[in-house]
Amino acid sequence: MTNTFEELERRDHEQVVFCSDKKVGLRAVIAVHNTTLGPSLGGTRMWMYTSEEDALRDVLRLSRGMTYKAAIAGLNLGGGKAVIIGNPEKDKTEGLFRTYGRFVDTLGGRFITSADVGTEVRDLEWIRMETRHVTGVSRLLGGGGDPSTVTGFGVYVGMKACAHEVFGSDSLKGMKVAVQGAGKVATYLCEHLAKEGAKLFITDIQEKRARAAVKRFSATYIKPEKIFETQADIFAPCALGGILNDESIPKLKCRIVAGGANNQLLEEKKHIQMLMDRKILYAPDYAINAGGLINVASELEGYNEERVLKQAEGIYGILQQIFQIAREEKVPTSVAANKLAEYRIQSLGRIKHIYSGKSNGVAHHNEVANKT
């Protein structure tokens, strides 16, 4: 990534903040993609990136995805994301996360963070000691807790919509589902699938974790390198992104790809076409995995679990709209999803031209934060 500004302009980013504190070992990047619909909200990921360039590329892709996710889920939020370069197993300290929280606070509410890969509720509570611009905290503090439960539920609901589109029924009983990943989201997804009677094939780069899930759900263990070629009705990517690529797509033996991972298509235009050529239905990731965002966004107005689950059920209808647009306009499902999200951003963005006497959506969040 030789020209940072060109990358920002190519993806229409508003702001990127580099955060550094040598004493606590903090190296982080915060990306604010779009705040048309409201303050940007996105998780903070902690990962051992091979280079700073990889970290920047990841945060730019993820933050853009959050804009579309919030828009398509009907939330009054923009898209943002953050990454902390480090080993989540060894490098976590109170000082690191509280220092990071200070940097989040300097943005004055333009960016609200939550948990992501490599971070958890405890880390958020450290961040919250320095800023109120954080969601996904413990229910004891008035938050919604770990959003993975709702993400998993939303993927399950979306998977049923996919099954209806391809097989004419949304029943998953007896369906063979190959699940890549055995983390929190995948585990909650498997709970729903097992309860309905689906046949599960599970893998994870951490074999111990995969074996535990296999035992819990009476599933079949698959080696990580064999998951793509597993004969299944549905392939559910629930690990890291970029896994649908030139190498993996030709191996797929499924009718549907529907999972909780972000940025599943390594190259959107090229790889969605490869899936279409093989007559595989793709559930756009930011649409089907929006449950977690719905959960943490609910905290901004006062967390209500019943309302959150009802909103997450709406993912079924959102995917139906996407499939309908794709059929009628003869476009890939990823393009249909983008059209749906962009229409909402553009149509509601016009409201910003009418001065109401209020500064913007950030002011509302500040009011809520000050009460908590």
Buried (B, 14 or more C-beta within 10 A) or exposed (E): EEEBEEBBEEBEBBBBBEBEBEEBBBBBBBBBBBBBBBBBBBBBBBBEBEEEEBBBBBBBBBBBBBBBBBBBBBBBBBBBBBBBBBEBEEBBEEBBBBBBBBBBBEBEBBBBBBBBBBBBBEBBBBBBEBBBBBBBBBEEEEBBBBBBBBBBBBBBBBBBBBBBBBBEEBBBEEBBBBBBBBBBBBBBBBBBBBEBEBBBBBBBEEBEBBBBBBEBBEBBBBEBEEBBBBEBBBBBBBBBBBBBBEEBBEEBBBBBBBBBBBBBBBEBEEBBBBBBEEEBBBBBBBBBBBBBBBBBBBBBEEBEBEEBBEBBEBBBEBBBBBBEBBEEEEBBBBBBBBBBBBEBBEEBEEEEEEEEEEEBBBEBBBEBBEEE
